[in-house]
Structures are given as C-alpha cells and as structure tokens.
C-alpha cells in the first residue's frame, strides 16, 4: 500500500541539477507556486516569439483573474511563500464538489506526459473513471521520464503533436523553448481576465504561476504551481542527534566541526552526503535551478551567480567536507547507490534532498524502524545568523495544447485542467489522487489507503495537466505536514526574489549551451578532481565566449520589462 498522503508542489525533479529537480519533484507529486511578464526582443504571440519575455502592462492583459478557493480552510495557512498545510483527512461524506457538472463535451484527445515506472494499461478503470467524471475521452501517451527530453524534442520537431503535451521546466533546453512558442495554442482567449471564472479551480491558481506560464508573448501553459521557497532541505537523523546530544550547527564552521565529531569510518558512520546544494543556500548563492534566476542586478550591474564570491566560497567549503573525510565515500563516485538509503540505514547522518523526502522517508521507515526520526535543519548563514536565500520559480511544469486545435478540443483540455486543479477536500481531488473507493482505495481509520490496483493504476500524470495552489496534506503523519510547512515559512522569511524571478525567458539560441559544462565542473571541484581556480578560469572563458554578451542581452531585457521581484 502506498503512504496515505496528498501533496502538491512543482516537481522540480539527478544528482545532476535537472535530474535531481526532476526526482524530488516526482516525489512531491507522487504523494501529492512570477512576475509581471512586456514583449521584448521578439515577434508577437501569434507567430511564436523567438526570445525575450513578457512583463508589465502587456502581461496584465494576458493574466487570468485570481479568485482564491475557500472550499476547505487549511490547518496551517500559507505564509512567506509556503504551501498551505492540511493535517486531517476529510471524510468522504464531507467532500465538496468544486466542479459544477461535467465540463467536458465528450471529445477525444491525446495527452503526452513523463512517467516514472511502469505505466498502467490505457483502458484501466482509473483512467475510465477520470474520463467519465470530467466528460472527456483522454488517451494517455506516457513516456519514460528519465529520457523525456529526447522524446519531447523528437515530437516537437515532427508534425504529429499530441493534443496535450506536458513540458517540465528542466526540459526547457536546446530548441524546445522556441518549439513551445511556435507549436502550442494561445489560451488567452479562454482564460485571460474574467474569462477564467468559467473554470473556478483554474481561477484559484496563484497569479505568480500564471505569470510563469506566459511563453512567446501569449498565455500558453497550464501550470503546476509551487512554493517559491527553496525545496532543498538539509535533513538530519533527529533520533540519533538526540541520543548523542549533537547540537545543530549555526554556521559553516560549526557544520564542519560537527561533521568531524560524527564521522567514524571504523563503525561505517559518516556525517553527510554531498552538501553542495545546502552550501549554495548557506552562502547565499543565487538560485541555479533556472538560467534566468542566476542573474541579479547588484549596484546597477547585472551579475551571474557563477561570478559571485559566494559561489566560489560555497564550492570551497563543500570541498573541505570531502577533504576532511566526513562525506560518505560512495558520494565521491557520482551516481553510486542511493544517498537516502545510506541515510535511513544510519551510514550517513545528514543529506540534502527535496522537502518531500521528509514525509516519504518517515512513512517508509515507520514499519522497519519505529525509532527512526528525521527532520530538516534550518539553513544557517555561513558565518552564523540568518542566511540569504533566493526564491525558486512559482511553477515549473506545464501542459500545452497543440496549435490549431479546434475550440471544442481546447475546451475539453481546459475541462481536464479545471478538474485536476481541484483543491484539497473536494471530490475531484480525491478521485484524482486516490481513484475509485472500493477499487483503488479503501478507508481505514478515516484515512484513504490505496489497494494494489490503486498502486498500479492511479497516476500522478493527471496532475501535470494543472494543479491547485501548493499544499501539503499528510493526515497519517500530521506532525510532518506541520513541520514541513513551518520550515517553509521560516525559510521563506529570509528569501528574496532575484531580478528575473517568475519570468519565463527564452534566450537567443547562440548562447543556450554556455553553461553546459559547469555542473560537472562543480562536482569535480568539490571532489578534489579539479581546483577552485579551474572554476575561475571557466568563468573567464564563459565571459569571452558569450557570457558578457548574454549579460548585455539580459540587461536590455530588464531595462525594457522591469524586474518581476517584489
């Protein structure tokens, strides 16, 4: 049986950044939050704008009206960019309807989406129940999520494009952004302004997520909203820390000292995994999950994250951990084993991963080790005190409707999105997350529990079409729900938005590959295979190969559109 949980967020799901973001994201979905966007540096929306972004007044004309949902009051309200938290299950008899009748008109349409694992049969009872409830005939074309970018690129280069196509943000590389602008429909005539009120659950999606869904000068994407607070949490074995009397570190130096105290190679216990992502947060490095987020205006000059002293300091500190022998030896070899398994088995006391791991690993270990307890430590500033964190994007997965689709098909696609964006506490959300009661789940002690059929058939892919405002709901582990949201709230209080927060930006093609080698170089440096000075040399080469030109391009864009951060 799967854990009794529902949680929505944006899959920002590798130990390479894109894959890691993809993996963590999928974990969040499996258990279930920009900016003003003026046309610049490109053509109009109908023709597929080549590059740039959309902001200010031009964006205001495109964005849907926002009408928050009030179906169920959260037990832990959203604050400082956090998700909302629900700690109790809503009995089936108390579930409310958020969709007034069937919005779909019965049309047939195909949906392509990434899928991790073995896809269910196309005609399974769960898909049939969803289609019947929505009033559509959706046929899913699930593709291997691990190589989805390859399939996506091939499909978008062809003339045979499915009616609905899911595009994760980590796949927006190469020619895919320009293909998105050119080959998907403008949904503005159906959703901009008050038009969205015909789809109440879509109207309840936060404006930031819609702003992030403007591509090529038009409202093209149906978003999966996410909290903009960093999703990378430094987890520690709370049970062991309490037993040993270890105190949580409040600076980078304290972290290293504690790591040395924890590590005992003789007993096969090491302090931590590769902590590069946490180091970036501790040292206040600009966010690297999206190219545009890595730029920020500092004293009138646009600076990239790789040019900052904080970036080099974070890499140098992480290297200290490896050099001190406090990092589990398997972490030195990339992609060797599972870091989370080393953590739950007690070989590694601290690791960083998606916030969704907090619930997932706690639920997984409940039967295996009842004494197991984990928590996320508050990210300390590297010199002590409060850290400087940077916001991630408020949406990073979208569904798009193929260009040229007839009005009836577009409306059926929007009917699916309105259904899957239903909030917690509704009949639609329950069906989407758990399938049919008695078939895909049963109710035990007031909680929905998936059956074997539910585990095989109930697919998170439906949520990729659109999702509600970010929330976390683990009624079987309410204390984890509360802890997750409160951690986001504390971290959100020290989070800033960089100059291009929330903007979906298509860079000119000649510069899209400039950063390709940096991720591997980062790994080589912290593992001692390269020197920090090698990064300084790489940054110098990046500038001459186009980085300085790209800076000028971004600066012109910023001068034209204005910053989205507020």
NUKOL-974267 format. One record per residue: x, y, z of N, C-alpha, C in turn. Coordinates in steps of 0.05 Angstrom, whole numbers, plus 5000, padded with zeros to 4 digits. Example, Ala and Ser with C-alpha at 12.3 -4.5 7.8 and 13.67 -1.06 7.14 Angstrom:
2
526448865156524649105156526449345156;525749555142527349795143525850015157;
END
This chain:
566
501749765000500050005000501850255000;500950454987502450704987501850865011;503651055018503151225041500551375037;499151425059496651575057497351875056;497551975033498452255031497552385006;497352645007496952804983498453064987;500053134967501653384970502153494942;501653744939502253854913504454054914;505954064893508154254891509054224862;511154354855512154324829514254114828;513953904813516153724811518553874800;520453914815522954024805524953804806;523853604793525153354795526553314771;536752804799539252764786541152814807;542352704810544352844825545553044805;544953054781545453294765543153474772;543453734768541353904779538653854766;538653824740536053784727534753524737;536353304738535253044746534353054774;536053184791535253204819532653344822;532453564808529953724810527653554799;528253394779526153214769525353004790;527352884802526752674821525252774845;526252984857524853094881522053174874;521753284850519153374842517253144840;518152924828516452694825515652584853;517452594871516752514898514552684909;514652944904512553124914509953054901;510052994876507552934862506452664870;508252474873507252204879505752204905;506552364924504952394948503252644944;503252754928501953004921502353234940;506755554871507155684870508355864860;510856924782512257084776512157354773;511657374761512457644758510957764735;510858034735509558144712511158054687;509957964665511457874642510858034617;512458434586512358614564513858474542;512758474521514158354498516758494493;518858344489521458464483523058274466;524558394448526558234432525258014417;522958054406521757844390519057924378;517957744363515457794350513057764367;510757784356508257764372507557474379;505657454397504857194408503857004388;502257094369501056904350503056764332;505356894328507356774310509456614324;509456614351511456474366513856644369;513856814390516057004395518656854398;520856944386523256794386524756794413;524957024425526357034450525357274467;526357294492525457504509523457414529;521757594538519757524558517457724556;515557704574513257884574512757984602;512358244605512158354632510358604632;510058714656508658964660505758964649;505159184635502359224626501559014606;503458934589502858724569501958464583;503358404605502658154619499858184632;499258414643496758454657494358404639;494758454613492558404594492158104589;494157944595494057654589493357484613;493957574637493657404661490757364669;490157124678487457064688486957214714;484457274719483657394745484157184766;484657274791485157094813482857094832;481656864836479456824855480156594873;481256644896482156424914479956234921;480655984926478755784934478355794964;475855744973475255745001473855485009;474355264994472955014999473554905026;476154895033477054795059479154985070;478855065095480755235108483155075117;485655145109487954985117488454995147;489554785157490254775185492754945191;494454955171496855135173496855315148;495955565151495655735128498355795115;498255845089500655925074501756185085;504456215086505656455096508556475085;509456705078512156745068512856565044;510856525027511356365003511056065007;510255985031510055695036507555575023;507455315024504955175017503055195040;500555135036498555105058498754825068;498054785094498154515105495454415115;494854165109492454035118493253785134;492453775159493353565177491253345181;488853385171486753185175485553095149;484652845149483252745126480452835126;479352885103476552975101474852725095;472952645112471352405107469952435080;469552205067468252205041465552355040;464052315062461352445063461552745064;463952855072464253145075465653275052;466553115032467853225009465953394993;466853624984465253804969465953794939;464053874922464553884894465554154886;467754174872468754424862468254474833;467154264820466454294791463454244789;462154434776459254414773458554254748;458153994752457453814729459953754712;459553624691461653554673462353784654;464853884656465654104639466354004610;467253754608467953644582465553594565;465953594539463753554519463953274506;465653104518465852834508467752784486;469352984479471252954457473652784464;474952674443477352504446479752684443;481752634461484252774458486552614469;488952654460491352514469492952684487;494252564507495852714526498552574529;500752724524503452614528504652734553;505752554570506852644595509152464604;510952564621513052394631511952204652;513151964654512251774673514651614684;514751594710516951444722515851184733;516850964722515850704729514350574706;512750374712511250234691508450364688;507850474664505250604660502950394662;500650484671498350304672497250264644;495550054641494350004615492550244607;492350294581490950524571488050534579;486850294582483950284587483350204616;485150274635484750184662482450324675;481250214696478950324710479350614720;481750674729482250944739482051154717;483251104694483051284672480151314663;478751084662475951094654474251264674;474851234700473351394720473951684717;476451764712477152044708475752154683;475952004661474652104637471652134640;470451954654467551964658466852204675;468352254696467752474715468152744701;470152764684470853024670469053064646;468352844633466752864608468552884583;470752724583472552724560473352434554;474752404532475852144525478952184522;480352204544483152254543484751994540;486551984521488351754518491151834524;492351694543495051784553497251654537;499251814530501651714517503951764537;504151594557506151624577508951554566;510951724573513651684563515551664587;517751524583519751484604520751754614;520251824639521052084649524052124649;525651914651528551944652529752034625;528351984603529352074577527252244563;525552374578523252514567524152744548;526452864555527353094538527852994509;528852754506529352644479526752604464;524852484477522252434464520852694458;520952884477519753144474520853294450;523553284448524853424425523953304399;523853034398523152904373520252964365;518452954385515653004379515153294370;516453484383516053764376517353834349;519253674340520453714314518853594292;516853434300515153294280512553454275;510953344257508353474252506153324266;506853114281504852954295505053004325;503853224334503953304362501353234376;501553094399499153034414497553284421;495053244428493253474434494153624459;495053484479496053604504498853494509;500753664514503553584518504553704544;505553544562506753634587509653704582;510553934591513354014589514454104616;516353944628517554034653519654244648;519954424667521854644664524754554659;525454324671528254224668528754114640;526654094623526954014596526854254576;526754494587526754734570529554814561;530754634546533454694536533554654506;535754734494536054694465533954844450;532654694431530654814414527854794425;527554674448524854634459523354894465;524655094478523255344483522055474458;523655484436522555604412520355434400;520455174404518354994394515755044411;516055084437513755144453512355394443;513955604438512755854428511355824401;512355644384511355624357509155424353;509155214371507354984365505154934385;504755124403502555094422500655334422;498255274429496055464427496155684447;495155914439494756144458492056094472;492256064499489856014515488656274526;489856494520488756754530485856804523;484956734498482056784492480156624510;481156424524479556254541479956314571;482256434578482956454606483656734616;484456914598485357174607483157334621;483957484641482057654655479757494668;477357594665475057454678474157204663;475257154639474456904625475056664641;477156674658477956434673475856354694;474056544700472056484721470156254712;470156194686468555964677469855704686;472355724696473755494707474755564735;473055544755473755644782476355534794;476955284789479455184800481955294787;481655364761483955504748484155794757;481855914763481856184774483156204801;483255984815484455974842487455934841;488555874818491455844816492756114820;494856134837496156394842497156534817;496956794817497756954794500656904786;502456874806505256824800505656584782;504056374787504356134770503356194741;501256344739500356424712502356604698;503656784712505656954700507956794690;508656584704510756404695509956234671;507356244664506256084642505956244616;507056484615507056644591509456564574;508956454551511056374533510656514506;512856624495512656744469510556964467;510157114488508257334487505357264490;504757004497502056914500501756734524;499356714534498756524556498456254544;500456084545500455824532500255594552;501555624575501855404594499655384614;498955134621497155074644499054984666;499355134688501455094707500954894729;503154794740503054644765504454824785;502954974801504155164820505955044841;507755204851509555104872510255334891;511055264915512155464933514755564922;515255824925517755934915520055904935;519555794958521655744978523255514969;525955524973527655304965526555034973;526654844954525554584960527854394969;530254494971532554334980532954365010;532354155025532554165054534853995064;536454085084538553925096537253755118;536953495112535653315132537753195150;536953145175538753005194537252795209;538652605220537452385236536852495264;534452585267533652715292533952515316;533152265311533352065332536252025342;538052015323540851975331542052225343;541352455332542352705343541552735372;539052675378538052695406539452495424;539852255414541152045430544052115436;545452245417548252305420548652585432;546552745434546853015445548153205425;548053145400549253325380547453575376;548653805375547254055370547354135341;545154245331545054325303546954555298;548454555276550354765271549055025264;550355245271549255515265551055665246;553055535235554855665216556255445200;557755525179559255335163561455205180;562755355196564955245213563855045232;561555105245560354915264559454665250;558554685225557754455210560154265206;562454375198564754215193565754085219;565754245241566654135267564753905275;562253945272560353735280560753485262;561153535236561553315217563953145225;566053265235568453115243567752955268;566153075286565452935311563652685304;561852715285560052495278561452265265;563352325247564552125229566251925244;565651665238567351445249567451235227;569551255211569751065188569950775199;571150745223571350475234568650345238;566650505247563950395251562150445227;563350535205561950585180559650785183;560351005197558451225200559851475190;558651615172559751865162557652085167;558652325169556952555176554852615155;555752615129553952735110554352625082;552652715064552752655036554052905023;553952914997554853154982552953384989;553953595003552253805012552454064995;553154034970553454264952551054444952;548654324949546254484947545754644972;546154514995545854665020547954885023;550354825013552555025014551755274998;550455234975549555464959547655634976;545855504990543955655006545255785031;547055645044548455755067550056005059;551356005036553056225028551556435012;548956395007547356594994547856614964;548356384951548856374922546156394908;546056554887543656584871542756304861;540156274858538956024851539955924823;540455664821541455554796539555374783;537055354792535155164780533955264754;534455524747533455634723535555844714;536155854688538256034679537656324687;535256414683534556694689534856764718;534256564736534456624765537356664773;539256584757542056614763543156894758;541457074748542257354743540957534764;542357734773541257924792542658194789;541058404792542158684789543458764816;545958814816547458884840548959154835;548059364849549359624846549359714817;547159664803546959754776548159574755;549459354764550759164745549358894747;548858774724547658514724549858304728;549558134749551557944756550457664755;551957474745551157194744552257054769;550756854778551556704802554356604802;555356514778557956394776560156604779;559456864778561457074780561757174809;560057074827560057184854562057044872;563157184892564957054911563556834927;560956874932559456674947559456404933;559356404907559356154892561956004896;564156144894566756014898567055924927;566156084946566356014974564755764981;562355744969560755504974562055254963;563255274939564755044928567154964946;568655174954570955124971570254994997;568055085009567154965035566254675031;564854625010563954345005566354165001;568354274987570854114983572154055010;571954235029573054185056571853935068;569253905064567853675075568953415063;569353415037570453175024573353125033;574853345034577753315042577953215071;576053285088576153205116575252925120;574252795099573352515101570752485116;569152695117566552675132564252615113;564752605087562752535067562852235062;560552105061560551825056562151765031;563951565031565751515008564351454982;561951334983560551284959559651534944;559551754959558652014947560852124928;563252034932565452144915565052034887;564151794884563551684858560651764851;560351914830557652014823555751774816;553251814825551151624819551751334829;553051314852553551054863551751014887;549850834884548050774906546051004910;544550974932542351154938543051294964;543351564963544051714986541951685008;539451685000537251655020537451395035;538251185022538450925035540750935055;542951065048545151095067544251245092;542451435087541451605109539551435127;537651295116535751145132537150905146;539250805134540650575146542550655167;543050915171544851005192547751035184;548351005158551151045150551851345145;549751495141550151785135548051935152;548952135168547252275186545852515175;546852635154545752875142545852855112;543652925098543752945069541753155061;542053255036540153455026538553335003;535953395003534253304981531653454982;529853384963527353524962525853504988;524453714995522953725020520953485023;520053385000518153165000519252915013;521952885014523152655027522452635057;521852865069521252865098518952675104;516752705089514552515092515152245081;516252235056516651985043518351785059;520651885069522451705084521351635111;519951825124518751775150516651555148;514951575128512851375124514051105116;516151105100517450865092518650715115;519850865134521250735156519550665180;517050745179515250715202515150415211;514950235193514749955200517549825204;519549925189522149805190523649875216;523350135225524850225248523150435262;521450345281519650535295521150765309;523650725316525150935329526251155310;526051095284527151275264525751545265;527251755264526152025263528052205247;526952365229528652555214527352825215;528853025210527853305209529653465190;528653695183530253875166531354105184;533954135184535054355200534654615185;534254825200534055095188536855155175;536755255151539355315137540655545152;543155505162544555725175545955905156;546456155163548256315148551056215151;552656235131555356105131557056225154;556656475161558256595182556656615208;554356475209552556495232550356695225;548256685242546056865237544256765214;542656955204540656875183542056855156;541156655140542256625113540856815094;541856835069540556985048539756775027;537156705027536156505008534856644984;534756504962533656614937531356444928;529256574918526756444910527256274885;525756044885525655884861523155974846;522555854824520355944807517655834817;515455984814512855914824511355714807;512555604787511455384771513655284754;513855024750515954914734515154664718;512554624716511454424697508954534685;508654494660506254594646505154384627;502554424621501354274599500654474577;501054394552500454574529498554434510;496954594497495054494476496254554449;496254354432497454384405496254614390;497854754375496954974358495054864336;492955014332491054934311488854754321;488854694347486754524359484054664357;481954524350479254644348478354734376;476454924376475455034400474354824419;472954624409471854414426474054264440;476254204426478454054439479754224460;480154474455481454654475479654664500;477054674496475254684519475354424535;475554204521475853944535478453934550;480654034539483154044553482954224578;481554444576481154614600479354484620;477554314611475854174630477553974647;479453844634481253674648482853834669;483954054660485654224678483954334701;481554414696479854514718479254294738;479054054729478453824747480953754763;483253724750485653644764486753864782;485854114778486654344796484854374820;483154184824481254194847482854194873;481954354893483454374918482954134937;484554124957484353914978481553934990;480353704996477753695009475453684990;476053624964473953614944473753324932;471453264921471053014908473052974885;473453184870475253174847478153114855;479053244877481753184887482052904896;480052804910480152524920480252324897;478652364876478652184854481352204839;482452444836484952474822487252334837;487252364863489452264880489151974887;486751874891486351604901484551424885;483351524863481751354847479051294859;477851074851475151004860475250844887;473650934906473550804931472450514927;473750324940473050044937474449904915;475650064897477149954875480150024878;480650284880483350384881484250464909;482350494927483050544955480750454973;481450404998479550355019479950565040;478150585059478450775081478950625106;481150675119481950535143482650745165;481250735187481650925209481351215199;479451245180478951515170480851605148;482751435140484651515120484451355095;484651475071484651325046487251165043;486950915037489350735033489050605006;491050634990490950514963491150214964;489550094946489749804942491949744922;492349484917494349414897493549534870;491049534863490049654838490649954838;490250084861490850364863493750424858;495550254870498350294866499150264837;497850084823498550024795497350234776;494950334782493550494762493350794767;493150874792492751154798495351304792;495251484773497551614762497651904768;500051994777500452274783500552444757;500652314734500852464709498452654705;496152584715493852754712494353034724;495853034746496453294759498253474743;499753354724501453514707499853694688;497353634684495753804666495154074680;494754074705494454314722494054224750;494854394769494554324798493554564813;492554524838491754754854494054904866;493455114880495555254895497055054913;499655094917501254894931500154834959;500054584966499154494992500554245000;500654185025501753935036499653815054;499053555049496953425066497853135071;498653085096499352815104497752755129;495252685127493552635150494452405168;496052215156497051995172499452085189;500852295180503052395195502752705197;500752795212500153085213502453245224;504153125241506353285252508453345230;508653165210510453215188509353435170;506753425165505553645150506153915162;505653935188506054185203509054265202;510754075206513654135206514654225179;513654095157514454175130513554465124;511054535130510054795123511555005140;511954955166513255145183516155185175;517454975166520155005156520155195131;518255155113518055335090517555625099;515855655119515255925128517756065140;519355915156521756035167523756095145;524155915127526055965105524956185086;522356185082521156395065521556675076;521756695103522156955115524857085109;526756915100529457015093530056975064;527956955048528156905019527657165003;529357224984528957444966528557354938;527357524922526857454894528957604876;530357464860532357584843530957724819;532557864803531458054783529457924764;529957674757528257544737526457324748;525857354774524057164787521457134772;520656894767518056844756517656894727;519756994713519457044685520356804669;518756724649519556514631520956644608;523556604606525256744586526456544566;526156614541527456464520529956604511;532256484518534756614510535256574480;536656764468537556724440539156464437;538656314415539756054412542756034413;544256244405547156224404548456204431;546956254452548056254479546956034497;545155864487543855674504545655464517;547955404504549655204515552055304531;552055554538554355674551554955544579;552855454592553155354619553355044621;553454914598553254624598555254484615;557754584616559854434629560254504659;558754694668559254794696558354594717;556254444712555254264732557254044738;558453934717560453724721562953844734;563754084727566054214739565654264769;563254334776562554374805563054104820;562153894808562453624821565453554823;566953614802569753544802571253704823;570553954826571954134845571454034874;568953984881568353914909569553644916;569953474895571053204900574153194897;575353434892578253444891579453374865;577853334844578953264818579853514802;578753744809579453994797579854194820;581054424813581554634833579454864831;579155014852577355244851578255434830;580955454826581955634805581155544777;580455284774579455194748576655314743;575155354764572555484760572955774753;574855904765575356184758576156214729;577756024719578556024691576155964673;574355784682571955724666570155964664;569956114686568256354686569456564667;572056584667573356774649572856704620;572956444614572456354587569456394580;567756344599564856384595564256674587;565656864599565257144593565957204564;568357104556569257164529567757014507;566656774514565256614494562356704490;561456894506558656994502557357084528;558557024551557357104576556957394579;558857554570558557844572556457944553;556357824529554157894510551457824521;551357584534548757494545547957684568;549957774583549357974605548058224593;549258324571548158564558545258514548;544858274538542158204528540158204551;540858074574539158064597538758344609;540858514608540558784619538658944602;538758914576536959054559534058964564;533758704568531158584574530058704600;531758714620530958824646530259124644;531759274629531159554625528559594611;527859404593525359434578522959344594;523259114608520958994621520659074650;522859144663522759194692523058934707;523758944732524158704748521458594757;521358334759518858204769518958174799;521258204811521558164840520158384856;518958304878517558504895517658404923;
END
